[in-house]
């Protein structure tokens, strides 16, 4: 019985041996393929050609996949990369990302870029689409829209106690200015000293129906430029959008009226998100003053 059992295992061992040999052959082939991979500069060009073909065929999912692979590649990106990224982002209705990519293409490629005029037209189209969305929001202002509350009543009450404010709106303004004070944009992101003012910073105040935003920009020779913008709150969507662009170490708060860039901040997503949520709560309160 024992002898018969021992002999019955021999075919199984031979099969396993052949399977192991095949695994080794496949692994060797894969390693050889990796060793023969294109150098980064050639792989970047190959992916760029694949992106161009995918966009021409309107295969947007495939184009997005190739773009992501090219973005992760440790090689200099061709000028056209930002143009096609803008096209793909626009197709997905990511207007902010699309505009940022197209503007980057125009800046880098200049008037000699093969897609220069097309990029400018696309940027104009994005601007028009934002305005149309803003008009739809304003026209439908009488209709109540279900929105996610950006800051709960309990949160606002806590802020009111924290800042010893007389009203919810005063507490929200004080909190916004506190957040903006540490989120200012700096040209040099390597060393951030809070005892030195940011290159771009903001101060906010509110009236009965208006939010005033003062922008302070500091130049290299010590010059300071101040600009104030007023936003009437009626007809404005209280869901304030925001976004970040790691390539330029910048986050943006977008104007709730038309989606254009409003506030330029440092690259800190959690801070920018809280600023956008708090600003949305302030807009909502000012639209319904009886609740404040």
N, C-alpha and C positions, 0 to 999 in steps of 0.2 A: 504493500500500500504506500509505504514511504517512498520506495524506489519509483513507483509509477507516478506519484505526485511530483517528484523531482524532475522526471523527464517531461512532464506536461508543462513545465514552466519555460522550457527552452524556446519554443516558438514565440511566446509572449516577450521574452527578453530580446529576441532578434527583431521583433516588430518595434519595440521601444527604442532599440538601437538605431533602426532606420529612421524613425521619427526624430530622434535627437540629431541625427546627421542632417536631416532636412532643415531643422531649426537652425543649425549652425550655418548651413549654406545660405538660408534666407537672411540671417543676421549679418553674415559677411557681405552679402549683396547690398543690404541697407547701409552698412558702414562705408562700403565703397562708394555708394551714391552720395553719402554725406561728404566724403572726402573730395568728391569731384564736383561739389556744389559750386555755383557761380560766385565769383568775388562780389562783395556788397555793391560796388558801383554798377556792375553788369546786371545783378539781380534787381536793382532799383530800376534800371532801364527796361528790363523784361516785364516787371510788374506794371510799369507806366504804360507800356504798349498794351498790356492786357486790360488795363483800366480804360484806355481810349477805345478799344474794341468793344468793351462791355457797354460803355456809355453810348457809342454809336448804334449799338443794337438795342438800346434802351433796356438792358438787363441790369437794373439798378442794384439788385441784391448781390449779384456777382461783382459789380463794380465796387460796392461798399466793402466786400470781403478783401479784394485786392488792395484797396486804399488802406484798410486796417493793417494788412501785412506790410505795406510799404512804410506806414507810419512807425512801425516797430523796428524797421530795419536800421541798422547803424550805418547810415550812408547819407550823403547830402541829397536832399530831395530836389528833383527837377522843378523849374519854375511852374510848369503846368500842373504840378501836384495840387496846389491850392485852388486852381481853377476848377479841376474836376471834382475836388472835394466839395467846393461850393455848389456845383451842379447836383451832386448826390444829396447833399444836405437840403437843398432847396426842394428836390423831388420828395423828400421825406417830411417837408413842411417845417424843418428846423431853421426858421428864418434868421435867427441871431447867428447861429453857427455858419450858415451859408454866407451871410453878409461879411462876417469876419474873414472867412477863407477867401472870398472874392476880392476883398479889399487888400488882403495880404498879397494876392497874385498881382494886382494892379501896382502896388507899391514895389514889389520885387522885380517884376518883368518890365514895368514901364510901358511907354508908348510903342516900343519895339516888340512887345509880346504879341504872339500870333493870335491870342484870344482877348486882346486888350479891349476892343470895342464891344465884343460880346459880353465881357465881364461887366463893363460899365452899364450896359443895357439890363443885365440881370440885377445889378444893384438897384437900378431905378425901378425895376419891376417889384423887387422886395419892398421898396419904400411905398409904392402904390398899394401893395397888398396889405401892408400895415395900416395905411390910412383907411382902406376899405373896412378892415376889421374894427378899427376905432369907430367908424361911422355906424356900423351895425350895433356896436355896444351902446352908443349914445342914443340911437333911434329906439332901441329896446329898453331904455332906461326905466320905463313905467312898469315893465314886467319884472317881477321878482325872480332872481336867478339863484338856484341853490349853489352856495359856495362853501368851501371848507373854511371854517373860521380860523384865521391866521394866528390869533392869540385869544385864549379863553378869558372869560370874565374874571375867573380866579387869578389868572396870571396878571391881568391889568390891575386888580385890587392889590396884589403883592407889590407891583411897581409903584403904586400910589403910596403905599406905606414906606417903601424903600426910599423914595425921593421926597417924602413929606409934602406931596403935591395936593392942591386943593381940588383937582379934577382929574378924570382919567386922561383927558387930552394933554394936560400939562405933564402928567407922568410919562406918557408915551413920547412926547417931544423931548423931555429930559433924557429918557432912555436912549432915544435915537441919537442925540448929540453925544452921549457917552460912548455909544458903539462906534459912531463915525469918528470920534476922536482917536480911536486906536486902530481903525481900519483904513486910514488914509493911504493913498498910493505913493510909493517911493520909487524913484528911478533905480536906486541901488537897493536891491532886495537882500543882499548878502548880510549887511549889518543894519539892524533896525534899532534905533535909540529913541525911546519914547520922550526923552527930554528935548529932542529936536523935532520941529514940526515937519510933517510930511510935505512932499512936493505938490500934492493935490489933496485938499481936504475940504470938508463941507460943514456948514452950520444950517440948522433947520428951525423954522418957527411956523406957527399956524395962526390964522385968524378965524373968522366965523365960517367962511366958505372957501378959504384959500390956504394952500401950503406954500411957504416961501423957502427956497433952497439957495443959499449963498455958496458959490464955488470960489475957492481961494487957490490960485496957482502961483507957485514960486519958481522964478527963473534962475539961471546960473549966476548972473551978476548981482543977485540979491533983490531983483525986482519982484513985485507982488501984483498980481492981477486979480481983481474981484469982480464977480458977475453974479447977479441975482435973478432967479427964475421963479415965476409964480405959477402954481398949478391950481386952477379952480377944481373943486372936488366933484361937483355935480356932473353926472354923465360919465364918470371915470370908473373903470373896473377896479374894485379894491383888491383883487388878486394881482399883486405886483410881481412881475417876472424878473428873474435874475439869471446870470450865467457867468462862467469863468473861461478864460482863454489861457491855459498854461503856457502856450508858446510865447506869450508876451507878458506873462506873470501879472495878469490883470483880471479882476472880476468886475462885472457891470450890474447896476440896477437899471432896469429899462423903464422908460417913461410910460406910465399906465395909460396915457392918452393915445399914443401911436406906436409904442414899442421901440422907439429910438433910444439910443444910449443916453442915460441921464446922469448917473453917478459912477465915477471911476474909483475902484477900490483895490486894495492889495489882494493877493491870491490866498484868501482864507475862506473856504466855502461855508463853514459853520457860521462865521461872523456875518457874511453877506446874506445868508439865508435868514438869519434872525433880523437883520436890518430890513429886508424885504417884507417879512411877516409883520414886523412892528409898524412899518410905513403903511401896509395894507390895513391894519387895524385902525390906525389914525384916520385914514381916508374914510373908512366905514363909519367911524364915530362922528366925523364931521358931516357926513351925509345924513346922519340921524342924530342931531344934537340933543334931542330929548333923552337919548339913552346914555349920555355922558355925565 
